[in-house]
């Protein structure tokens, strides 16, 4: 008999202080006796604790990962990780004294070694303590816990304006005016306190579900008359796409009119969908802000009121004297254009997006914009206000490379010994990473002066860089990594962790070059923590990844607030014989999309899984799964949807259909339980002992399956593990034009029927009486031991051609649409 007190989760949960023994015992008693198996007890206890509201999913995941301490910062209990970056982490926390949710920011150990970062962190506390306004994120508390500085801020349930613009495009003028007016009200409060924000941009503006805009991130704010140097002379701080000309020249010689300029650039983007100066490089952006006029907003948004265009253009005039004198004047100027019924978003979809997507945003630069030079990562009180990058490499490093490119270009055009030589020498003397950003800012200011004198680079002036060829040729067996950023530029990376640091949060795309196996030896999982990331084969490349991950960790872990898309990749598991239940290749709690990928196991690996997910959804198109059992292991919460199209799932050649299935779906109880759990299979080919294993479904929580034009070679269609019978009420199965090749006699296997109940034997006639299958057929046939005509080598998609039904229509996956385009390495080798 299993004793729950012997489980690691039980011990760690008690040690954490999050839950007591009485609550754990209640979780144990809620697990059906037949499910209290030793190998799954930790996961089942954790799931019940989450369902009972005793733990958050993040807390449970931490405990399951063997981290039972660190959940309390003084009186604050950590509930979830909202964001992280090189400067720190932001957590959703509960104030145990006041009983409210807050956002708690901790300064990272690396940042604590940087006096400038510490000064800005303290500055944010000082500035925030004196501010109380509906359009500013409030600071509640600050302090130190075991030597770690922390800030406690208002928790905002909403989405960054930058994410809303990237997802939905430009806003109606009335909505944009209303939100900009609210930000101007917040800036007006700062102005009355004698403060300048210095970093107004769409990613520092949070929009709540009820339509309130709140300005966040005061880590760069200074008194307009303050000369205390939080930055070194000549350093530029702010975000380049929204930076006022005077701020680019000298960050400390500014006032509230600089914030008005930044808000004007933001409003320009809100109504047109693009920033005023969309330039590919950092120096070109700064030069444009200094010396060029932007395209008139109405040339990009013809329906924009003429008066509102005039307001925007006045806000972004070069000379501060020509702009509105105060934020209050901006409020007055925007009043006539607010109009309409107040509401949160310009599109109905925004309302449903706010509460969900705000948690998947990192405060990375908006698509089409560059990163902040300050890199304060000070994280607003929203769940989306800290950088998602877990790497020390960021857009600042890319900016540095661009500066050095310009150094090379200018050196070729100017004689030695002048002003530029002194600037270049200053850069070369900067060796410490902690001083890197200071050097970039100083050089940017100097380079702008030189560019104004010399003019922008002409054809042939700029040296060729790695960015000129986004996909350099790779030698066989090597792997090259490039990150294509939202603005279209690209940068190389030494490894996948560095690439993720550059790509996460801002919709970046990681492209892998190469054509042979690349062994990736890792001590931990590749973490997709937040935002949308794509990892794809570079054009013309056929990389094959062979991950070797220490311990029982997946190769890729997708966190709840992240979205991962894989395109054109081959990933192979090298499984030594004899080990059981290896970690999955991908463990996803977020959204997962797979397109034209191949996943293979070489060697015996009982229980190997390609994908395990308890996230909201999975979509796979044109994918090859070979050697897994199951290939897909899905925990279906209410609202879960999985969709497979033109996929091939080739399982073990032998196995018990009661336990070995191509797909496993497990009911994940949800307190709301107000959404269906849906699996869709279209134009697929499956060869496995069983097509589908379904666990714990009932008439109150049924599984919905839709399957069309699919060819299945199996010993059974369904392995049913539940206290309820497999009926039309517990399983909503809709099939059409399928071909099932099975030896029979029963299509349904039930390993554990209720006591006294016979094992069901459901043949084809009873199957189609219970579940409609128009156009489908069954062909009594043994499961082949190997693909025909291909002895002694692994199968490939061409071994499983489509078959034709009685009407002449093809069934199954099209081999030409399965796996990476051009063929996976395994296919190429076989040919």
C-alpha positions in Angstrom: 0.0 0.0 0.0 1.3 3.4 -1.0 2.1 5.7 1.9 1.9 9.3 0.7 4.2 10.5 3.5 7.0 8.7 1.9 6.8 10.8 -1.3 9.2 13.6 -2.0 6.4 16.0 -2.8 4.8 15.4 0.6 8.0 16.2 2.4 8.9 19.2 0.3 5.4 20.6 0.5 5.5 20.5 4.3 9.0 22.0 4.4 7.9 24.8 2.1 5.5 26.2 4.6 2.9 26.6 1.9 0.5 23.8 3.0 0.0 21.8 6.2 -0.4 18.1 6.7 -4.2 18.3 7.1 -4.5 19.9 3.6 -2.1 17.3 2.1 -4.1 14.5 3.6 -7.3 15.9 2.0 -5.5 16.0 -1.3 -4.5 12.3 -0.8 -8.0 11.3 0.0 -9.3 13.0 -3.1 -7.2 10.7 -5.3 -9.2 7.6 -6.3 -7.7 4.4 -4.7 -7.0 2.9 -8.1 -4.9 6.0 -9.0 -2.6 5.9 -5.9 0.4 4.4 -7.7 3.9 5.1 -6.4 5.3 6.2 -9.7 2.8 9.0 -10.1 2.0 10.0 -6.5 4.0 13.3 -6.6 2.2 14.5 -9.7 -1.3 13.5 -8.4 -0.8 15.1 -5.0 0.4 18.3 -6.7 -2.6 18.3 -9.1 -5.0 17.9 -6.2 -3.4 20.6 -4.2 -3.8 23.0 -7.2 -7.4 21.9 -7.8 -8.2 22.5 -4.1 -6.7 26.0 -4.2 -4.0 25.2 -1.7 -1.1 25.8 -4.2 -0.7 27.8 -7.3 0.5 25.9 -10.4 3.8 27.7 -10.2 4.3 26.7 -6.6 3.4 23.1 -7.4 5.9 23.1 -10.3 8.6 24.4 -8.0 8.0 21.7 -5.5 7.9 19.0 -8.2 11.3 20.3 -9.4 12.7 19.8 -5.9 12.8 23.4 -4.8 11.0 23.5 -1.4 12.3 26.9 -0.1 12.3 30.5 -1.0 8.5 31.1 -1.2 8.5 33.9 1.4 10.1 37.3 1.2 9.2 38.7 4.6 5.4 39.1 4.8 5.0 38.3 1.1 4.3 34.8 -0.2 5.4 34.2 -3.8 2.6 32.9 -6.0 4.1 33.0 -9.5 7.0 34.2 -11.6 5.8 37.0 -13.8 9.1 38.0 -15.5 12.8 37.9 -15.3 15.9 39.4 -16.8 19.5 40.2 -16.1 18.4 42.9 -13.7 16.0 40.9 -11.6 12.8 39.0 -11.3 9.2 40.1 -10.7 6.8 37.8 -8.9 3.1 37.8 -8.2 2.9 37.7 -4.5 0.3 37.9 -1.7 0.7 40.4 1.1 -0.1 38.1 4.1 -0.8 41.1 6.3 -3.2 42.9 4.1 -4.4 40.0 2.0 -3.9 41.6 -1.4 -2.0 40.6 -4.5 1.1 42.6 -5.3 4.0 42.6 -7.7 7.3 42.0 -6.0 10.6 42.8 -7.7 13.9 41.4 -6.6 17.2 42.8 -7.8 19.4 40.0 -9.2 22.8 39.1 -7.8 24.5 40.4 -11.0 22.7 43.7 -10.8 23.6 44.0 -7.1 27.3 44.2 -8.2 26.5 47.2 -10.5 26.4 50.5 -8.5 24.4 52.2 -11.3 21.7 49.4 -11.2 21.5 49.6 -7.4 21.2 53.4 -7.6 18.4 53.2 -10.1 16.6 50.5 -8.1 16.8 52.7 -5.0 15.8 55.7 -7.0 12.6 53.9 -8.2 11.7 53.3 -4.5 12.3 57.0 -3.6 10.4 58.3 -6.6 7.5 55.9 -6.3 7.0 56.5 -2.6 5.9 60.1 -3.3 3.5 59.3 -6.2 -0.2 58.5 -5.9 -2.2 58.7 -9.2 -4.7 56.6 -11.0 -2.5 56.6 -14.1 0.7 55.6 -12.5 1.6 52.2 -11.0 1.8 52.6 -7.3 4.7 51.6 -5.1 3.6 50.0 -1.8 6.7 49.0 0.0 10.5 48.5 -0.3 13.1 46.8 1.7 15.8 44.2 1.9 15.5 40.5 2.6 18.7 38.6 3.4 20.7 41.3 1.6 18.4 41.3 -1.5 16.7 44.7 -2.3 13.1 44.4 -3.2 10.2 46.6 -4.3 6.5 45.9 -3.8 4.2 47.5 -6.3 0.6 47.5 -7.4 -0.3 44.4 -9.4 -2.0 45.4 -12.7 -4.2 42.9 -14.4 -3.8 44.1 -18.0 -1.7 44.0 -21.1 1.2 46.3 -22.1 0.2 48.6 -24.9 3.1 47.4 -26.9 1.6 43.9 -27.0 -1.8 45.1 -27.9 -0.3 47.1 -30.9 1.8 44.1 -32.0 -1.2 41.8 -31.9 -4.0 44.0 -33.2 -2.3 46.8 -35.1 -3.3 50.5 -35.0 -6.2 51.7 -32.8 -9.1 53.9 -33.7 -8.2 57.5 -33.1 -10.7 57.9 -30.2 -9.3 54.9 -28.3 -5.7 56.0 -28.9 -6.5 59.6 -27.8 -8.2 58.3 -24.6 -5.3 56.2 -23.6 -2.7 58.8 -24.5 -4.7 61.4 -22.5 -4.6 59.2 -19.5 -0.8 58.8 -19.8 -0.5 62.5 -20.1 -2.5 62.8 -16.8 0.0 60.6 -15.1 2.9 62.6 -16.6 1.2 65.7 -15.3 1.4 64.3 -11.8 5.1 63.6 -12.3 5.5 67.2 -13.6 3.9 68.6 -10.5 6.4 66.6 -8.4 9.2 68.0 -10.5 10.0 64.6 -12.1 10.8 63.5 -15.7 10.0 59.8 -16.6 12.6 59.5 -19.4 11.3 56.2 -20.8 7.7 56.6 -22.0 7.0 53.9 -24.6 4.3 51.4 -25.3 5.9 48.6 -23.2 5.8 50.8 -20.1 2.1 51.6 -20.5 -0.2 49.0 -19.1 -3.9 48.9 -20.1 -6.3 47.3 -17.7 -9.3 45.3 -18.8 -11.6 48.2 -17.9 -9.6 50.6 -20.1 -7.3 52.4 -17.7 -3.8 53.3 -18.9 -1.1 53.2 -16.2 2.5 54.4 -16.7 5.0 52.0 -15.2 8.8 51.7 -14.7 10.1 54.7 -12.8 13.7 53.4 -12.6 14.9 56.2 -14.9 12.8 59.0 -13.5 14.8 62.1 -12.2 14.1 65.5 -10.9 14.0 68.0 -13.7 16.6 70.1 -11.8 18.5 67.1 -10.3 22.2 66.9 -11.1 22.9 63.8 -9.1 24.5 61.5 -11.7 22.6 58.3 -12.0 24.2 58.2 -15.4 27.7 59.1 -16.5 28.1 62.3 -18.5 27.4 61.6 -22.1 25.4 58.5 -21.5 22.1 58.1 -23.4 19.2 56.5 -21.5 15.8 55.7 -22.8 14.3 53.7 -25.6 15.5 54.8 -29.0 12.3 54.7 -31.1 10.6 57.2 -28.6 13.6 59.3 -27.5 13.5 63.1 -27.7 16.4 64.7 -29.6 17.7 66.5 -26.5 17.6 63.3 -24.6 19.8 61.6 -27.3 22.3 64.5 -26.9 22.4 64.5 -23.1 20.1 62.5 -20.9 20.2 64.9 -18.0 19.4 68.1 -19.8 15.7 67.4 -20.2 12.4 68.3 -18.8 8.8 67.1 -19.1 8.7 68.2 -22.7 11.0 65.3 -23.5 8.3 63.0 -22.0 5.8 64.7 -24.2 7.9 63.9 -27.3 8.1 60.2 -26.2 4.3 60.1 -25.7 3.9 61.7 -29.1 5.9 59.0 -30.7 3.8 56.4 -28.9 0.6 58.0 -30.0 2.0 58.1 -33.6 2.4 54.4 -33.4 -1.0 53.9 -31.8 -2.8 55.4 -34.8 -0.5 54.4 -37.6 0.9 51.0 -36.5 4.5 52.1 -36.9 7.0 54.3 -35.0 7.8 57.7 -36.5 11.3 56.7 -37.6 11.5 53.0 -38.4 15.2 52.6 -39.1 17.2 49.3 -39.1 20.1 50.4 -36.8 20.4 52.3 -33.5 22.5 55.2 -34.8 20.2 55.7 -37.8 17.2 55.9 -35.4 19.0 58.5 -33.3 20.0 60.5 -36.3 16.5 60.5 -37.6 15.1 61.8 -34.3 17.7 64.6 -34.4 17.4 65.7 -38.0 14.5 64.2 -40.0 10.8 64.8 -40.2 8.5 61.8 -39.8 5.9 60.9 -42.5 2.7 62.7 -41.8 0.4 60.3 -39.8 -2.4 60.8 -42.2 -0.2 59.4 -45.0 -0.3 56.1 -43.1 -3.8 56.5 -41.5 -6.0 58.5 -43.9 -9.0 58.4 -41.6 -7.1 60.2 -38.8 -8.7 63.5 -37.9 -6.7 66.4 -39.2 -6.7 68.0 -35.8 -5.4 65.0 -34.1 -2.5 64.8 -36.7 -1.6 68.3 -35.8 -1.5 67.4 -32.1 0.8 64.5 -32.7 3.1 66.5 -34.9 3.4 69.2 -32.3 4.2 66.7 -29.6 7.2 65.4 -31.6 8.7 68.7 -32.9 12.5 68.8 -32.6 12.8 71.9 -30.5 11.2 71.5 -27.0 10.1 75.1 -27.3 7.8 74.2 -30.2 6.1 71.4 -28.3 3.2 71.6 -25.7 4.7 73.3 -22.6 3.3 70.8 -20.1 1.5 67.4 -20.0 -1.6 69.3 -18.9 -1.6 71.1 -22.2 -1.5 67.7 -23.9 -4.5 66.6 -22.0 -6.4 69.7 -23.1 -5.3 69.2 -26.7 -6.5 65.6 -26.8 -9.9 66.2 -25.1 -11.8 66.8 -28.4 -10.7 63.5 -29.9 -11.5 61.2 -27.0 -15.2 60.9 -27.8 -17.2 57.6 -28.0 -18.0 55.3 -25.1 -15.1 54.7 -22.9 -13.7 51.1 -23.2 -10.5 49.3 -22.9 -9.6 48.2 -26.4 -10.1 49.2 -30.0 -11.2 45.6 -30.9 -13.7 43.3 -29.2 -11.0 40.6 -29.1 -8.9 42.8 -26.8 -11.2 42.2 -23.9 -10.6 38.4 -24.0 -6.9 39.0 -24.7 -6.2 41.2 -21.7 -6.7 38.8 -18.9 -4.8 36.0 -20.7 -2.2 37.5 -22.9 -0.9 40.0 -20.4 0.7 37.2 -18.6 2.6 36.1 -21.7 4.3 39.4 -22.3 7.8 40.4 -21.4 8.7 44.0 -21.5 11.0 43.4 -24.4 11.1 46.2 -27.0 8.0 46.4 -29.1 8.2 44.7 -32.5 9.9 47.2 -34.7 11.6 49.0 -31.9 15.0 48.7 -30.2 15.8 48.0 -26.7 16.3 50.5 -24.0 19.9 51.5 -23.5 19.3 51.8 -19.7 18.3 48.2 -19.6 16.9 48.8 -16.1 14.6 45.8 -16.3 12.8 47.5 -13.5 9.6 45.7 -14.3 6.4 47.6 -13.7 3.9 46.1 -11.3 2.3 44.3 -14.2 2.9 40.7 -14.8 4.5 41.8 -18.0 7.0 44.3 -17.0 10.3 42.6 -16.6 12.5 41.3 -19.3 12.0 37.7 -20.2 15.6 37.1 -21.1 17.4 34.8 -18.8 20.6 35.4 -20.7 23.2 38.1 -20.1 23.1 38.8 -23.8 20.5 41.3 -25.1 19.7 43.9 -27.7 22.4 46.1 -26.1 25.0 43.6 -27.4 23.6 43.9 -30.8 23.7 47.7 -30.5 27.4 47.5 -29.5 28.2 45.5 -32.7 26.5 48.2 -34.8 28.6 50.9 -33.1 31.8 49.0 -33.8 30.7 48.6 -37.5 30.4 52.4 -37.6 33.8 52.7 -36.0 35.3 50.7 -38.9 33.4 52.8 -41.5 34.4 56.1 -40.0 38.0 55.2 -39.5 38.2 54.6 -43.2 36.8 58.0 -43.9 38.6 60.3 -41.4 42.3 61.0 -40.7 43.8 59.7 -37.5 44.2 61.8 -34.4 40.9 63.6 -34.3 37.8 63.6 -32.2 36.6 60.2 -33.5 39.9 58.5 -32.7 39.4 59.6 -29.1 35.9 58.2 -29.1 37.0 54.9 -30.6 39.8 54.6 -28.2 37.4 55.1 -25.3 35.3 52.1 -26.5 38.3 49.9 -26.9 39.4 50.7 -23.4 36.1 49.4 -22.0 36.7 45.9 -21.1 34.3 45.1 -18.3 30.8 44.0 -19.1 29.4 46.2 -16.4 30.7 49.3 -18.3 29.4 48.2 -21.7 26.1 50.2 -21.7 27.9 53.4 -20.5 30.3 53.1 -23.5 27.4 52.6 -25.9 25.7 55.7 -24.7 28.8 57.8 -24.9 29.7 56.6 -28.3 26.2 57.1 -29.6 26.3 60.8 -28.7 29.7 61.2 -30.4 28.7 59.2 -33.5 25.6 61.3 -34.0 27.7 64.4 -34.2 30.1 62.8 -36.7 27.2 61.4 -38.8 25.7 64.9 -39.0 29.0 66.2 -40.3 29.8 63.3 -42.6 26.3 62.3 -43.7 24.8 58.9 -43.5 26.9 56.0 -44.9 26.8 55.7 -48.6 26.9 52.6 -50.7 30.1 50.7 -49.9 30.8 52.8 -46.8 29.6 50.3 -44.3 31.7 47.1 -43.9 30.1 43.8 -44.5 28.8 42.2 -41.3 27.3 38.9 -40.3 23.9 40.5 -40.7 24.4 40.8 -44.4 23.9 37.0 -44.8 21.2 35.8 -42.4 22.0 32.2 -43.2 25.7 31.6 -43.6 26.5 28.1 -45.0 27.2 25.5 -42.4 29.6 22.6 -42.6 27.9 19.2 -42.4 27.5 18.1 -38.8 27.7 21.7 -37.5 25.0 24.0 -36.1 24.8 27.7 -36.7 22.4 29.9 -34.8 21.0 33.3 -35.8 18.3 35.4 -34.3 16.0 37.3 -36.7 14.7 40.3 -34.7 11.2 41.9 -35.2 12.7 44.8 -37.0 14.2 42.5 -39.7 17.8 42.6 -38.5 19.6 39.5 -37.4 22.4 38.6 -35.1 24.4 35.5 -34.5 24.4 33.6 -31.2 26.9 31.1 -29.7 24.2 28.8 -28.3 20.5 28.4 -27.9 20.4 30.0 -24.5 21.9 33.2 -25.8 19.6 33.1 -28.8 16.6 32.8 -26.5 17.8 35.7 -24.5 17.7 37.8 -27.7 14.4 36.4 -29.1 12.2 36.0 -26.0 9.3 38.4 -25.4 9.6 40.4 -28.6 8.5 37.8 -31.1 12.0 36.9 -32.3 12.8 34.0 -34.6 15.8 31.7 -34.1 17.1 30.1 -37.2 19.3 27.0 -37.1 21.7 26.2 -40.0 23.5 23.0 -40.7 22.8 19.7 -42.3 24.0 17.0 -39.9 23.6 15.8 -36.3 24.5 18.3 -33.7 24.8 17.0 -30.2 23.6 19.4 -27.6 24.9 18.5 -24.1 23.0 20.5 -21.5 22.9 20.5 -17.7 19.3 21.7 -17.8 16.3 22.3 -20.0 16.0 25.0 -22.7 13.5 27.3 -21.0 10.9 29.3 -22.9 9.7 31.4 -20.0 7.6 34.1 -21.6 6.5 35.6 -24.9 6.4 34.1 -28.4 9.4 32.4 -29.8 10.0 30.5 -33.1 12.8 28.1 -33.6 13.2 27.1 -37.2 15.5 25.6 -39.7 17.2 28.3 -41.8 16.2 28.3 -45.5 18.0 25.5 -47.2 19.3 23.9 -44.0 18.5 20.5 -42.5 19.7 20.6 -38.9 19.3 17.5 -36.7 19.4 18.1 -33.0 20.6 15.3 -30.7 20.0 16.7 -27.2 21.7 15.1 -24.2 20.2 16.6 -21.0 21.4 15.8 -17.6 18.9 14.2 -15.2 15.3 13.6 -15.9 14.7 17.0 -17.6 13.1 17.7 -20.9 15.1 19.2 -23.7 12.6 22.1 -24.0 10.3 23.4 -21.3 7.6 25.9 -22.3 6.2 27.8 -19.4 2.5 28.8 -19.0 2.9 32.3 -20.3 4.9 31.4 -23.4 4.3 30.3 -26.9 6.7 28.2 -28.9 6.7 27.3 -32.5 9.1 24.8 -34.1 9.5 24.7 -37.8 11.4 22.3 -40.0 13.5 20.7 -37.2 14.6 17.1 -36.7 15.2 16.1 -33.1 16.5 12.7 -32.2 16.7 11.0 -28.9 19.6 8.6 -28.4 18.2 6.2 -25.9 20.5 3.6 -24.3 18.8 0.3 -23.8 17.4 -0.5 -20.4 16.4 2.9 -19.0 12.7 3.5 -18.3 10.4 6.5 -18.5 12.9 9.1 -20.0 12.0 12.7 -19.8 10.0 14.0 -22.8 11.6 16.0 -25.5 9.2 18.9 -24.9 7.3 19.6 -21.7 4.8 22.4 -22.4 2.5 24.4 -20.1 2.1 27.1 -22.7 1.0 27.1 -26.3 2.9 24.8 -28.6 2.9 24.8 -32.5 4.9 22.2 -34.5 5.3 22.5 -38.3 7.1 20.1 -40.6 9.2 18.6 -37.7 10.6 15.1 -37.2 10.9 13.5 -33.7 12.7 10.2 -33.5 13.9 7.7 -30.9 17.0 5.6 -31.8 17.4 2.7 -29.5 15.0 1.1 -27.0 13.3 3.7 -24.8 10.2 2.3 -23.0 7.8 5.1 -22.2 9.6 7.7 -24.3 7.4 10.7 -25.1 7.9 13.4 -27.7 5.6 16.0 -26.2 4.0 16.3 -22.7 1.6 19.2 -22.3 -0.8 20.6 -19.7 -1.1 23.9 -21.5 -4.0 25.4 -23.3 -3.3 23.9 -26.7 -1.2 22.0 -29.2 -1.1 22.2 -33.0 1.0 19.9 -35.1 1.1 20.0 -38.9 3.2 17.8 -41.2 5.1 16.2 -38.3 6.8 12.8 -38.0 6.8 11.0 -34.6 8.8 7.7 -34.5 9.4 5.3 -31.6 7.5 7.0 -28.9 4.9 5.5 -26.6 2.9 7.7 -26.5 4.2 10.3 -28.9 1.8 12.9 -27.4 0.9 12.9 -23.7 -1.8 15.5 -23.1 -3.3 16.7 -19.9 -6.6 18.2 -20.9 -7.9 21.1 -18.8 -11.2 22.7 -19.6 -10.9 24.5 -22.9 -7.9 22.4 -24.1 -7.6 21.9 -27.8 -5.1 19.7 -29.7 -5.1 19.5 -33.5 -3.0 17.2 -35.7 -3.0 17.4 -39.5 -0.9 15.5 -42.0 1.1 13.9 -39.2 2.6 10.4 -39.0 2.8 8.7 -35.6 4.8 5.5 -35.9 5.0 3.7 -32.6 6.6 0.5 -31.4 6.1 -2.5 -33.6 4.9 -4.5 -30.6 3.2 -3.6 -27.4 0.1 -4.0 -25.3 -2.8 -1.9 -26.7 -4.0 -1.4 -23.1 -0.9 0.5 -22.3 0.9 1.5 -25.5 -0.9 4.2 -27.5 0.2 6.8 -30.1 -1.7 9.5 -28.1 -2.6 9.7 -24.4 -5.2 12.2 -23.1 -5.6 12.5 -19.4 -8.5 14.5 -17.8 -7.1 17.4 -15.9 -9.9 18.5 -13.5 -10.6 22.2 -13.6 -12.6 24.0 -10.9 -14.5 26.0 -13.5 -14.8 23.1 -15.9 -16.7 25.3 -18.4 -14.9 24.3 -21.5 -14.7 21.3 -23.8 -11.6 19.1 -24.1 -11.0 18.5 -27.8 -8.7 16.4 -29.9 -8.9 16.8 -33.7 -7.1 14.4 -36.1 -7.2 15.1 -39.9 -5.3 13.4 -42.7 -3.0 11.5 -40.5 -1.3 8.1 -40.5 -0.9 6.1 -37.2 0.8 2.8 -36.7 0.9 1.8 -33.0 -0.6 -0.9 -30.7 -3.4 1.6 -30.0 -4.5 4.9 -31.4 -5.7 6.6 -28.3 -5.5 6.1 -24.5 -8.1 8.2 -22.5 -7.9 8.4 -18.7 -10.4 9.6 -16.1 -13.1 11.0 -18.4 -16.8 10.9 -17.4 -20.2 12.1 -18.6 -19.6 15.3 -16.6 -16.2 15.8 -18.1 -16.2 14.1 -21.5 -13.5 14.0 -24.2 -14.4 15.2 -27.7 -12.6 13.5 -30.6 -12.9 14.5 -34.2 -11.1 12.2 -36.7 -11.2 12.5 -40.5 -9.5 10.9 -43.5 -7.0 9.1 -41.3 -5.4 5.7 -41.7 -4.8 3.7 -38.5 -2.9 0.5 -38.3 -3.3 -0.8 -34.7 -4.5 -3.6 -32.4 -7.2 -1.3 -31.1 -8.6 2.2 -31.4 -9.2 3.1 -27.8 -7.7 2.2 -24.4 -10.2 3.5 -21.9 -9.1 4.0 -18.3 -12.0 5.5 -16.3 -14.6 4.6 -13.7 -17.2 5.4 -16.3 -18.1 3.3 -19.3 -17.0 4.4 -22.7 -20.3 5.7 -24.1 -21.4 8.5 -26.3 -21.8 10.7 -23.1 -18.3 10.1 -21.8 -16.6 10.1 -25.3 -18.0 12.4 -28.0 -16.4 10.7 -31.0 -17.0 12.0 -34.5 -15.3 10.1 -37.4 -15.6 10.4 -41.1 -13.9 8.7 -44.1 -11.3 6.8 -42.0 -9.6 3.5 -42.6 -8.9 1.3 -39.6 -6.6 -1.7 -40.1 -6.8 -3.9 -37.0 -6.8 -7.6 -36.3 -9.7 -7.2 -33.9 -12.0 -8.5 -32.4 -12.4 -5.6 -30.0 -11.6 -2.0 -30.9 -11.8 -0.8 -27.2 -9.5 -2.1 -24.4 -10.3 -1.4 -20.8 -7.5 -2.4 -18.5 -9.3 -1.6 -15.2 -13.1 -2.0 -15.4 -15.2 -1.4 -12.2 -15.2 -4.4 -9.8 -17.5 -7.2 -11.2 -17.8 -5.6 -14.6 -16.7 -7.6 -17.6 -14.0 -6.2 -19.9 -15.8 -4.5 -22.8 -15.5 -6.1 -26.2 -16.7 -3.5 -28.7 -16.4 -4.6 -32.3 -17.0 -2.6 -35.4 -20.8 -3.0 -35.6 -21.2 -1.8 -32.0 -18.7 1.0 -32.5 -20.6 2.6 -35.4 -23.9 2.2 -33.5 -22.3 4.2 -30.6 -20.3 6.6 -32.6 -21.2 7.8 -36.1 -18.5 7.0 -38.6 -19.9 7.9 -42.1 -17.6 6.8 -44.9 -15.2 4.9 -42.6 -14.2 1.3 -42.9 -12.4 -1.4 -41.0 -10.0 -3.9 -42.6 -9.0 -6.9 -40.5 -5.3 -6.9 -40.8 -2.3 -7.7 -38.5 -0.1 -4.9 -37.4 3.0 -5.2 -39.6 6.3 -5.8 -37.9 8.2 -3.5 -40.3 7.4 -1.3 -43.3 7.2 -3.4 -46.5 10.3 -3.7 -48.6 12.5 -1.8 -46.1 14.2 -4.4 -43.9 17.0 -3.4 -41.5 16.6 0.3 -41.4 14.4 2.9 -39.7 11.1 3.8 -41.4 10.6 7.0 -43.3 7.4 8.8 -44.4 7.6 7.2 -47.9 7.1 3.8 -46.3 3.5 4.8 -45.5 1.8 5.9 -48.7 -1.7 7.2 -48.7 -4.5 4.6 -49.5 -7.6 5.3 -51.5 -11.1 4.8 -50.2 -14.0 3.3 -52.2 -14.7 6.7 -53.8 -11.1 7.2 -54.9 -10.2 9.8 -52.3 -6.8 9.5 -50.6 -6.7 8.7 -46.8 -3.8 9.2 -44.4 -1.0 11.7 -44.4 0.7 12.8 -47.6 4.4 11.6 -47.2 5.6 14.7 -49.2 4.1 16.9 -46.5 5.5 15.1 -43.5 8.8 16.1 -41.9 11.2 18.9 -42.8 11.0 20.2 -46.3 13.7 18.6 -48.5 13.7 15.5 -46.2 15.0 14.9 -42.7 18.5 13.7 -42.3 17.2 10.2 -41.7 15.3 10.2 -44.9 18.3 11.6 -46.9 20.6 9.0 -45.5 18.2 6.2 -46.4 18.1 7.4 -50.0 
